[in-house]
Amino acid sequence: MKTMHRLAAAIGIAALSSVAVAGSGYNYLDVPQVTQEHSNWCWAASSVDVLDWYGANPSQCSVVNWAFGRSDACGSNVFDWNSAANSPNALYGQAGSVQSVLQNSGVGSTAYASALSWNAIVNDVNAGHPFVMRFGWYSGGGHILVGYGYDDEPGTRYVGYMNPWPGEGFTWSTYAWTVSAAYDHTWTHSLRTSN
């Protein structure tokens, strides 16, 4: 009888251990760091980051030229910061958007007018797919970033993302803060990539 109780206790402890381990997880994709070359090119840098991950190697200026139907974003001329080439862009829903840029290079994506759920982040990263995020600033405007990882610590979940703004780079923030930070931003839109 003592053997049965010991066996039952050992099975119970093993089951509890597996539950604890299943609740905690960590994974990230080794996406490159891409710094946006101009003030409104977060979308171009994020597009290049995702395309690099999937094996393409475009320049930011070539992405801008394609997206806006231009020919002057690249070259040895001094870049005109007031040029229409230094313009923000939509994540999806219009010609030349980030989703269109990705599709043009053979990378599929599904658009959402919201933050991704925790489970979607975990599933995408585990499947080897970076995701694209749009932060809407409380003061107006927005910023596009690339999500690449998650860390499910006991009591707190973290999201890893590549921020293309100069000096920002790879960042880990709590999932709650990433979704919405008072007086700073709200995660408003997403692209789940596939290939």
C-alpha positions in Angstrom: 0.0 0.0 0.0 2.9 2.4 0.8 4.3 1.7 -2.6 0.9 2.8 -4.2 0.9 6.0 -2.2 4.4 6.8 -3.2 3.7 6.1 -6.8 0.6 8.3 -6.7 2.5 11.1 -5.0 5.3 10.8 -7.6 2.8 10.9 -10.4 1.1 14.0 -8.8 4.3 15.8 -8.5 5.3 15.0 -12.0 1.9 16.2 -13.3 2.2 19.5 -11.4 5.7 20.0 -12.7 4.5 19.5 -16.3 1.7 22.1 -15.8 4.2 24.6 -14.4 6.5 24.1 -17.4 3.7 24.2 -19.9 2.7 27.6 -18.5 6.1 29.1 -18.9 7.7 29.3 -22.3 10.2 31.4 -24.2 10.9 31.6 -27.9 12.2 34.2 -30.3 13.1 34.6 -34.0 16.5 35.9 -34.9 15.2 38.7 -37.1 17.7 41.3 -38.1 17.9 44.7 -36.6 16.9 47.3 -39.2 17.1 51.0 -38.4 14.8 53.3 -40.4 16.8 55.5 -42.7 14.4 58.5 -42.6 11.9 59.9 -40.1 8.8 58.4 -41.6 10.2 55.1 -42.8 9.4 52.8 -39.9 7.1 51.0 -42.3 9.8 50.5 -44.9 12.3 49.4 -42.3 9.8 46.9 -40.8 9.0 45.7 -44.3 12.7 45.1 -45.0 13.1 43.3 -41.7 10.3 40.8 -42.4 11.4 40.4 -46.0 15.0 39.7 -44.8 13.6 37.1 -42.5 11.9 35.3 -45.4 15.0 35.5 -47.6 14.6 38.6 -49.7 17.0 41.5 -49.4 15.5 44.7 -50.6 16.7 48.2 -49.6 14.4 50.6 -47.8 14.6 53.1 -50.6 13.6 50.4 -53.2 10.6 49.5 -51.0 9.6 53.1 -50.8 10.0 53.6 -54.6 7.8 50.5 -55.2 5.2 51.4 -52.7 4.8 55.0 -53.8 5.5 54.5 -57.5 8.6 56.7 -57.3 12.1 56.6 -58.6 13.8 59.2 -56.5 14.1 57.6 -53.0 17.4 55.9 -53.9 20.6 57.4 -55.2 23.5 59.5 -54.3 21.6 62.8 -54.2 21.0 64.4 -50.8 17.7 63.1 -49.5 15.1 65.9 -49.3 13.4 65.4 -45.9 10.4 67.3 -47.2 10.1 65.0 -50.2 6.9 63.0 -50.6 9.2 59.9 -50.5 9.6 60.6 -46.7 6.0 59.7 -46.0 4.2 57.4 -43.6 2.3 54.5 -45.0 -0.6 52.2 -44.1 -0.1 48.7 -42.6 -2.8 47.3 -45.0 -5.9 48.3 -46.9 -4.4 50.4 -49.7 -2.0 50.0 -52.7 1.6 50.2 -51.6 0.8 49.4 -47.9 3.2 47.2 -45.9 0.9 44.2 -46.7 1.2 45.0 -50.4 5.0 45.3 -50.1 5.2 41.9 -48.5 2.9 40.3 -51.0 4.9 41.8 -53.9 7.9 39.8 -52.6 5.9 36.6 -52.0 5.2 36.9 -48.3 1.6 36.4 -47.4 -0.1 38.0 -44.4 -3.5 38.4 -42.7 -4.5 41.8 -41.4 -6.2 42.6 -38.1 -7.6 45.9 -36.8 -6.4 45.0 -33.3 -3.5 43.7 -31.2 -2.8 40.0 -31.5 -3.9 37.7 -28.7 -1.2 36.1 -26.6 -2.0 32.8 -28.2 -1.6 34.2 -31.7 1.8 35.6 -30.8 3.0 32.3 -29.3 1.6 30.3 -32.3 3.2 32.7 -34.9 6.7 32.7 -33.2 6.6 28.9 -32.7 5.8 28.5 -36.4 8.7 30.8 -37.4 6.6 33.8 -38.5 7.4 37.3 -37.4 4.3 39.6 -37.0 4.0 43.3 -37.8 2.5 45.7 -35.2 1.2 49.2 -35.5 1.3 51.4 -32.4 -1.1 54.4 -32.5 0.3 57.3 -30.4 -2.1 59.1 -28.1 -0.7 62.3 -29.5 -1.5 61.2 -33.0 0.2 59.3 -35.8 1.7 55.9 -35.5 4.7 53.6 -35.6 5.3 50.2 -37.2 7.4 47.5 -35.5 8.1 43.8 -36.0 7.2 41.3 -33.3 9.7 38.4 -33.0 9.3 36.7 -29.6 7.6 35.9 -26.4 8.5 35.1 -22.8 5.8 33.6 -20.5 7.2 34.2 -17.1 5.2 33.2 -14.0 2.7 36.1 -13.5 4.0 38.2 -16.4 4.1 37.8 -20.2 6.6 39.6 -22.4 6.6 40.4 -26.1 9.8 40.9 -28.0 9.8 43.3 -30.9 12.2 45.2 -33.2 11.7 48.9 -33.1 13.3 50.5 -36.2 13.6 54.0 -34.7 17.3 54.9 -34.3 18.6 53.9 -31.0 15.6 51.7 -30.0 16.3 48.2 -31.6 15.3 45.0 -29.9 12.9 45.5 -27.0 11.0 43.3 -24.5 7.9 44.7 -22.9 5.1 43.2 -20.9 2.2 42.1 -23.1 -0.1 44.4 -21.2 2.1 47.4 -21.9 2.6 46.4 -25.5 -1.1 46.3 -26.1 -1.8 49.6 -24.3 0.3 52.1 -22.3 -1.5 55.0 -20.7 -0.7 58.3 -22.4 1.7 56.6 -24.8 0.3 54.2 -27.3 -2.2 51.5 -28.2 -1.4 48.5 -30.4 -4.1 49.2 -33.1 -3.3 46.9 -36.1 -1.4 43.8 -36.9 -0.2 41.6 -39.8 0.3 37.9 -39.2 2.9 36.8 -41.8 3.1 33.4 -43.6 5.2 32.0 -46.4 
